[in-house]
């Protein structure tokens, strides 16, 4: 059963991309592929790891290396050594929301947050891992780092979901005790896996690797205690402004390049299905390759993030309208907005409410209300029924800055995705 993942903007062939792919593939394997295969071997036993076509390498390039961005030299001396990252911002915002206090009294904000929603707190504490700010084992390849990230995040998620963890947190009086409890319980869970990795389903890491992750737990978790202090200054706000500005520039650049070049480099850019630009071609080739490798009877699953949803919509309605997709998940996408603006190849100004793509059997659209780049699709299309298309609100439960890229680092997202696949196929 082929799965193809179509990424969004700001994605390039870098070490962080390779690490993200490895982590995401590992999440798919643990929370989607294996559970579905166990639940129904006849339907899902042939599921394969996702194909990951990289169209971002063909998107925006800046001739002057983003020299157009405003300079913020007064803060350039802070650097990584300053110890302040966007992960601090994410954790600080989450703790304030859960604890209901600003600033936290008597160093108990983490305790209050843990009692309110331990899973959300754990996700925020592990933001540096999800973002790639911390390498769990030095000198690892990007694929290995991604698999290590997935292991720690999934183990920590199980710890936070354990009622015994909450009972222990109730007895804590300071945030330091909360962090020590988390470290001890995560370390204990990893130690159990270290004794028999294969029995825990870990085939890509041995005991020395898991020991290496255990030795890094202090660096991963200890910073949570002071994250709010590190973030509570105007300097930090300026410190995180530039990477946000860069991501926005890349986002706009990728969108503009796709719209201008989706029919190829020839002028004028006429909507002709026989003129397929380099970006849709990369995705089409990956999908057709995945289909050709699988038996004809197997369903096709497409998962697309952000701008990847817009690329896929053009493919499904214009470039390859005969491509049959059994399950399509769009995540944090702008398909609804693009159609309202009539930006797709098939869009017509005189058709306010177009019909759903007939070659998609089931379309599920995940959006986070905090994700300012995520839009609904149900209100935009004609013929909407629950068995054809469904908007699903999924809260990443992180700040607005992190929400758009936050879905694929959360085990609970893959669990929801798995449920929708099982219901649809």
C-alpha positions in Angstrom: 0.0 0.0 0.0 1.9 3.1 -1.2 2.0 6.3 0.9 3.4 9.5 -0.6 4.2 12.6 1.5 4.3 15.9 -0.2 6.0 18.6 1.8 5.3 22.3 2.1 7.4 25.4 1.8 10.7 26.2 3.4 12.0 22.7 2.6 15.4 22.2 1.1 17.9 19.4 0.7 19.7 20.0 4.0 20.8 18.0 7.0 17.7 19.2 8.9 15.4 17.9 6.0 17.1 14.5 6.1 16.6 14.4 9.9 13.0 15.4 9.6 12.3 12.8 7.0 13.9 10.1 9.1 11.9 11.1 12.2 8.6 11.4 10.3 9.1 8.0 8.6 9.8 6.5 12.0 6.6 8.1 13.4 4.6 6.8 10.5 6.0 3.3 11.1 5.3 3.3 14.8 1.9 5.0 15.0 0.4 4.4 11.6 1.8 1.5 9.5 2.5 -1.1 12.2 -0.7 -0.6 14.2 -2.9 -0.7 11.1 -1.1 -3.9 9.9 -1.7 -5.6 13.3 -5.3 -4.5 13.4 -6.2 -5.7 9.9 -3.4 -7.6 8.1 -5.5 -8.2 5.0 -6.1 -4.5 4.4 -3.0 -2.9 5.7 -0.3 -5.7 5.9 1.3 -4.4 2.7 1.8 -0.8 3.8 5.2 0.6 2.9 7.3 3.6 4.3 6.3 6.9 2.7 7.9 8.2 -0.5 9.2 11.7 0.1 9.6 13.7 -3.1 11.6 16.9 -2.6 10.2 19.6 -4.7 11.6 22.4 -2.5 15.0 22.3 -4.2 13.3 23.6 -7.3 11.5 26.5 -5.5 12.7 29.9 -4.5 16.3 31.0 -4.6 17.4 34.5 -3.6 20.0 36.1 -5.9 21.5 38.1 -3.0 21.1 35.5 -0.3 18.2 37.5 1.4 20.2 40.7 1.6 16.8 42.4 1.5 15.9 41.4 5.0 16.2 44.2 7.6 19.4 44.1 9.6 19.2 43.5 13.4 22.9 43.9 14.2 22.3 45.0 17.8 21.4 41.5 18.7 23.8 39.5 16.4 26.3 39.0 19.2 23.8 36.8 21.2 24.3 33.8 18.9 23.6 30.2 19.9 25.7 30.6 23.0 23.1 33.0 24.4 21.0 29.9 25.1 17.7 31.5 23.8 15.8 29.7 21.1 12.3 29.6 19.7 11.9 26.5 21.7 12.1 28.6 24.8 9.3 30.8 23.4 7.1 27.7 22.7 7.6 26.3 26.2 7.1 29.6 27.9 3.8 30.3 26.1 2.5 26.8 26.8 3.4 26.9 30.5 1.7 30.3 30.9 -1.4 29.0 29.2 -1.6 25.8 31.3 -0.6 27.2 34.6 -2.7 30.3 34.2 -0.1 32.6 35.8 2.4 35.2 34.6 5.0 35.2 36.0 4.8 31.8 37.7 4.8 32.0 41.5 7.3 30.1 43.6 8.7 28.1 40.6 5.6 25.9 40.4 4.5 26.7 36.8 5.7 23.4 35.4 4.0 21.5 38.1 0.7 23.3 37.4 1.1 22.8 33.7 1.8 19.1 34.2 -1.3 18.6 36.3 -3.4 20.3 33.7 -2.1 18.5 30.6 1.0 16.4 31.0 1.2 15.4 27.3 1.1 19.0 26.1 3.8 20.0 28.6 6.0 17.1 27.5 5.6 18.1 23.9 6.7 21.7 24.7 9.6 20.6 26.8 10.8 18.4 23.9 10.5 21.3 21.4 14.3 21.5 21.1 14.4 17.9 20.0 11.5 18.3 17.5 13.2 21.4 16.1 16.6 19.8 15.8 18.2 22.2 18.3 19.8 19.2 20.2 21.6 16.2 18.8 20.8 13.3 21.1 23.9 11.3 20.0 26.9 13.2 18.7 28.4 12.2 15.3 25.1 10.5 14.2 23.9 10.7 10.6 20.7 12.7 10.0 18.7 9.6 9.5 20.0 8.2 12.8 19.2 11.6 14.5 15.6 11.5 13.2 15.1 7.9 14.5 16.6 8.9 17.9 14.2 11.9 18.1 11.2 9.7 17.4 12.2 7.2 20.1 12.7 9.9 22.8 9.5 11.7 21.9 7.4 8.5 21.8 8.8 7.3 25.1 8.3 10.7 26.8 4.7 10.7 25.4 4.0 7.3 27.1 5.5 8.5 30.3 3.3 11.6 30.3 0.2 9.5 29.6 0.9 7.3 32.7 -1.5 8.1 35.6 1.3 7.2 38.0 3.3 10.1 36.6 0.5 12.5 37.5 0.2 11.1 41.0 3.9 11.6 41.6 3.8 15.2 40.2 1.1 16.0 42.8 3.7 15.6 45.5 6.2 18.0 43.9 6.6 21.4 45.4 9.0 22.9 42.8 9.5 22.8 39.1 13.0 21.2 39.6 11.2 18.2 41.2 8.9 18.0 38.2 11.9 17.9 35.8 13.7 15.3 37.9 10.6 13.1 37.9 10.3 13.4 34.2 14.0 12.5 33.7 13.9 9.6 36.0 10.8 8.1 34.5 12.0 8.6 30.9 15.3 7.2 31.8 13.7 4.1 33.4 11.6 3.5 30.2 14.6 3.9 28.0 16.6 1.5 30.2 13.9 -1.1 29.8 14.2 -0.7 26.0 18.0 -0.8 26.2 17.9 -4.3 27.7 16.0 -5.7 24.7 15.6 -3.2 21.8 14.2 -5.7 19.3 11.4 -6.8 21.7 10.4 -3.1 21.9 10.3 -2.9 18.1 13.5 -1.0 17.8 15.6 -2.5 15.0 17.7 0.5 14.0 19.4 1.1 17.3 21.3 -1.0 19.8 21.9 -0.7 23.5 24.9 1.7 23.1 22.7 4.1 21.1 19.9 4.0 23.7 22.4 4.5 26.4 23.7 7.6 24.5 20.2 9.0 24.5 19.9 8.4 28.2 23.1 10.3 28.9 21.6 13.3 27.1 18.5 13.6 29.1 19.9 16.2 31.5 20.6 18.5 28.6 17.2 17.9 27.1 15.1 18.4 30.2 17.0 20.6 32.6 16.6 23.7 30.5 12.8 23.6 30.9 13.1 25.1 34.4 14.6 28.4 33.2 13.0 28.7 29.8 10.5 31.4 31.0 13.3 33.5 32.4 15.4 33.2 29.2 12.4 34.3 27.2 11.2 37.2 29.3 13.0 40.0 27.6 12.6 42.3 24.6 16.1 41.1 23.4 14.7 37.6 22.9 11.8 38.9 20.9 14.3 40.6 18.5 16.4 37.5 18.7 13.7 35.3 17.1 12.5 37.9 14.7 15.0 37.2 12.0 14.4 33.4 11.5 10.7 34.2 11.4 11.3 36.8 8.8 13.5 34.4 6.8 10.8 31.7 6.9 8.1 34.2 5.7 10.4 35.2 2.8 10.9 31.6 1.8 7.2 30.9 2.1 6.3 33.7 -0.2 9.1 32.9 -2.5 8.1 29.2 -2.8 4.5 30.2 -3.5 5.4 32.8 -6.2 7.9 30.4 -7.9 5.4 27.6 -8.0 2.6 29.8 -9.4 4.9 31.3 -12.0 6.7 28.0 -13.1 4.1 25.2 -12.6 3.6 25.0 -16.4 7.3 25.1 -17.1 9.7 27.9 -18.0 8.1 28.7 -21.3 6.2 32.0 -21.6 3.4 32.8 -21.3 2.4 30.5 -18.4 -0.7 29.0 -20.0 -2.7 26.3 -18.1 -1.9 23.4 -20.5 -1.9 19.9 -18.9 0.8 18.9 -21.3 3.1 21.5 -20.0 4.2 20.2 -16.6 6.7 22.3 -14.6 9.6 20.9 -12.7 7.9 21.1 -9.3 4.7 19.1 -10.1 6.8 16.8 -12.2 8.9 15.7 -9.2 5.8 14.9 -7.2 4.0 13.2 -10.1 7.1 11.0 -10.8 7.2 9.9 -7.1 3.5 9.1 -7.0 3.5 7.2 -10.3 6.7 5.3 -9.1 5.0 4.3 -5.9 1.9 3.2 -7.7 3.9 1.1 -10.2 5.8 -0.6 -7.4 2.5 -1.8 -5.7 -0.1 -4.3 -6.9 -2.9 -2.7 -8.8 -5.5 -3.5 -6.2 -3.7 -1.6 -3.4 -5.1 1.8 -2.4 -3.0 5.0 -2.8 -2.5 7.3 0.3 -1.3 10.9 -0.1 -0.4 13.1 2.8 0.5 16.7 2.0 1.6 19.6 4.2 1.0 23.3 3.6 1.9 24.3 0.1 2.2 20.6 -0.8 -1.6 20.5 -0.6 -1.8 23.2 -3.3 0.7 21.4 -5.5 -1.4 18.1 -5.1 -4.7 19.9 -5.9 -3.3 21.1 -9.2 -2.0 17.6 -9.9 -5.3 16.0 -9.1 -7.5 18.4 -11.0 -5.2 19.6 -13.9 -2.0 17.7 -14.5 -3.3 14.2 -13.6 -7.1 14.2 -13.4 -7.2 10.5 -14.0 -4.9 9.7 -11.0 -7.1 7.8 -8.5 -6.4 8.6 -4.8 -8.1 6.5 -2.1 -7.2 8.7 0.8 -5.8 12.2 0.8 -4.8 14.0 4.0 -4.0 17.7 3.8 -2.3 19.2 6.9 -2.0 22.9 7.6 -2.8 23.6 4.0 -4.1 26.6 2.0 -6.2 24.7 -0.6 -9.4 26.5 0.6 -7.8 29.9 0.4 -6.2 29.3 -3.0 -9.5 28.2 -4.4 -11.3 31.3 -3.0 -8.7 33.4 -4.8 -9.1 31.3 -7.9 -5.3 30.5 -8.1 -5.5 26.9 -9.2 -5.1 25.8 -12.8 -8.6 24.6 -12.9 -10.2 27.5 -11.1 -12.8 29.6 -12.8 -13.8 33.1 -11.7 -17.4 32.4 -12.7 -17.6 29.2 -10.6 -17.8 30.3 -7.0 -18.2 26.8 -5.5 -16.4 24.1 -7.5 -17.1 20.4 -7.2 -14.8 18.2 -5.2 -12.1 16.4 -7.2 -13.9 13.2 -8.4 -10.7 11.1 -8.4 -10.3 11.5 -4.6 -12.4 9.0 -2.7 -11.8 10.5 0.8 -10.2 13.8 1.7 -9.4 14.7 5.3 -8.1 18.2 6.0 -6.4 18.8 9.3 -6.1 22.4 10.6 -4.9 24.0 13.8 -6.8 27.2 14.7 -3.4 28.6 15.9 -1.8 27.9 12.6 -2.3 31.1 10.6 -1.4 29.2 7.3 -4.0 26.5 7.7 -7.5 26.9 6.2 -10.7 24.9 6.0 -12.0 23.3 2.8 -15.6 22.2 3.5 -17.2 25.7 3.0 -15.5 26.1 -0.3 -16.5 23.1 -2.4 -19.8 21.7 -3.7 -21.0 18.2 -2.9 -19.4 18.1 0.5 -20.5 15.0 2.5 -18.8 13.4 5.5 -17.8 10.4 3.5 -16.1 12.5 0.8 -14.4 15.4 2.7 -14.0 16.4 6.3 -12.3 19.3 8.1 -10.7 18.1 11.3 -9.5 20.6 13.9 -6.3 19.4 15.5 -4.6 21.5 18.1 -0.8 21.3 18.1 -1.2 23.2 21.4 1.9 25.3 20.7 2.2 29.0 19.9 1.3 30.5 16.6 4.9 30.6 15.5 5.4 26.8 15.9 2.0 25.6 15.0 2.4 25.3 11.3 5.4 23.0 11.5 4.3 21.3 14.7 1.9 18.5 13.5 4.5 15.9 12.4 6.5 15.8 15.6 3.5 14.8 17.7 2.5 11.1 18.3 -1.1 12.1 18.8 -1.3 13.5 15.3 -0.2 10.2 13.7 -2.8 8.4 15.9 -5.6 10.6 14.5 -4.3 10.1 11.0 -4.3 6.4 11.5 -7.9 6.5 12.8 -9.0 8.3 9.6 -7.2 5.9 7.3 -8.7 3.0 9.1 -12.2 4.6 8.7 -11.7 5.5 5.1 -10.2 2.3 3.5 
